[in-house]
Amino acid sequence: ESIRHKLDENGAHLTGKGIKIGIIDTGIDYNHPDLARNYKGGYDFVDRDDDPLEGTTIRGGQGTFHGTHVAGIIAANGSARGVAPDADIYMYRALGPAGQGSTEQILAAIERAIEDEVDVLNLSLGSSINGPDWPTSKALDKAVDAGIVAVTSNGNSGPSMWSVGSPGTAEKAISVG
């Protein structure tokens, strides 16, 4: 089934034009032909540099492609098209090999996204800690207070009680299962 694009009040297609989307993940292959024109910048909190290139090899020879995959769903603009193909992508690499990262790296990435004034912030990540007072949940609430639409995963542990992990427990973010 093809992706249906939404229309605004004037009947024009909504493509993400003029929207800055921040993604906190494992990085991005910004050289990919479907992502190159939309990638506008970011930061690598794992290697502590301005290059959030997604790692293609890790221990055991497997690569991480999660961030590139997420960026493609959001804003691919080439042979594949995401749901917002004209949006600007800002990648904040807070997760390294095998998708591992620290709370501090995620917090720093959220702070940087706030400083960069992104319009939307996506975090397809989480911990097993169910706590709206957990630092990453509170940081997402702060991002929403700054005017950012924050969207995060609520984890892969459901459907039991208390199975939503932080930052999916943030009070003001959109948490998706």
N, C-alpha and C positions, 0 to 999 in steps of 0.2 A: 504494500500500500504506500502511495506517495505521501510526502509531507505536505500538509495543507497549510499555506501561509495565511496568517490572520490579516484582516483589513482594518485600517483605522476608520474614524468616523466619516472620512471623505471617500472611502472606498479604495484607498491606496494600500498596496501591500506593505506590511510591516517587515522590514528586513534587518533591523538593528542599526541602520545608518545613524551615525552620530552617538552611538552608545558604547561606552567603555566597559568591557567585561573583564573582571579580574578572576583568575583561576588559581587556586592554591592546590598544588598537586605534585606529581613527580617530575615536572618539567614539560618541555614541548620540543618537538622537532620542527623548529621554525623554518627549516629549509624545505619542508614538505610542500609540494606544489599546490595543495588545497588549503594551506595555512599561511604561506609566506606573505601574501598581500595583506592579511589581517593582523599579523603579529606586529605589535607596536613597542614592546619592551617588557620589562619585568626585572626580577632579581632572583638569584640563587642563594637561599639561606642554608643550603647544605654545604656548598663549596665556598660560600661567602664572596660571590662576585656578581657582575652584571650579566652573566651568561646562563640563563635557565634552560640550556639545552638538555633534553632528556637523555639519561644514560642509556646507551644501547647495549652495554655489556656489564654484567655484575658477577659476583662470585657464582661459580657454577655455570657461567656462560649464558645465562638468560638475561634478556634486556627488560627494561621497564618502558611500557608504552601507554600506561594508563592516562597520563596527562595529555599526551597527544590525542588519544582517543576521545577524551572528554572535550578538548578544544575543538575537535572535528565535529562532534555532535552539536556543539554550540554554534560554531561560526566557520565551518569549512566553506570555501568559496573557490571551487575549481571543478574537477570532474565529479566530486561529491560536494553536496551543499548541506550545511547545517541549518538549524532553525533560524539563525540570525546571520546570514552570510555576509552582511555588510558591516557587522559590528567590529570594533577594535578589540584585539585580544592582548591582555597583559597577564603574563605567567609569573607566578611566584612559586618557585621550587622549594617546598618545605619538606618534601619526602624524598629520600634517597633510594639506594638499592633495596629492592624487594618492597618498596612502598613504606619503608620505616622512617619515622621522623619523631622529633621531640615536641612536647607542648610548647617549649620556648620558640622553636622554629615556626610553628603554626601561629603563635601569638605575634611574632615579628612580621610574618607575612600579612596578617590581618592589619596590623598597624601601617605597614607600607601601602596596602591597598587603600586605606583611609587617606593617607597622605597624597596618594596619586589620584584621589577623587574619582575612583571607578564608580560606575552607576549600579552595576550588578556584581556580586561576588559569589563564586561557586566553590564549594568545598565538598568533593566527593570522597570524604574521608571521615574518620571518627575513631573514638576509643570505646572501650567496653564500659567506661565509667558513666553511670546514669546520674548526672547531676547538673541541674540548671545553674548552680553556683560554681561549677568547674570553670577555670580560667578561660578556656576556649569558648565556652557558652557565653560568658560575660563579655568577652571581646567581640563576639558577633552581635550581641545586643548593642554594644558601643558603636559598631559599624552601622547598624540600622539607625541609631540615633543621629549619626552623621549624614543620613540620607541615602544610604546604600541599601539596595534590595539584596539581602543575604539568603542564599539557598544552600542547604547542606543535606548530607545523607543522615538518615536516622539509624543507620547500622544494618548489619546483616545477621542479627541474632534473634529476631522476632519469631513468632508473635507473642512470646511470653510477657508477663508483667515485668516492668523495669528493664526491658531489653533494649530500649533506645539509648544509644551512646552519645556522649558529648562530642561535638557541639550541637548535635541534633536536639539536645534538650534546651537550647537557647530559647528564651521566652519570645523574642521578637523576630527570629529568623524563620524562613520557610523550611520545614524539615520534610524530606521526601523519602518514602520507603520503597 
